[in-house]
Amino acid sequence: MTNSKGWIFAAGVVALALSLYLWFSGSQQAAIFVGLWVPSLWILADLVDQVETVAQ
């Protein structure tokens, strides 16, 4: 895993944790909004990894 991919993947994990926190603290709409970031960030991390692999 490259460094760039790792940081973006970690941001996705943080977004997932924040989403769970918001959900269980009673803010369901905010939790859903933040939860939608997770797959987007993970797809971005995979795209960055593919681009860095091709560039090498």
URLINRA-V588678 format. One record per run of one state. SS is the DSSP state (~ for helix, > for strand, _ for the rest). FROM is the first residue (numbers start at 1). TO is the last residue. If there is no record, write none. Layout:
ss-><SS | SS>
from-><FROM | FROM>
to-><TO | TO>
This chain:
ss-><_ | ~ | _ | ~ | _>
from-><1 | 3 | 25 | 28 | 56>
to-><2 | 24 | 27 | 55 | 56>
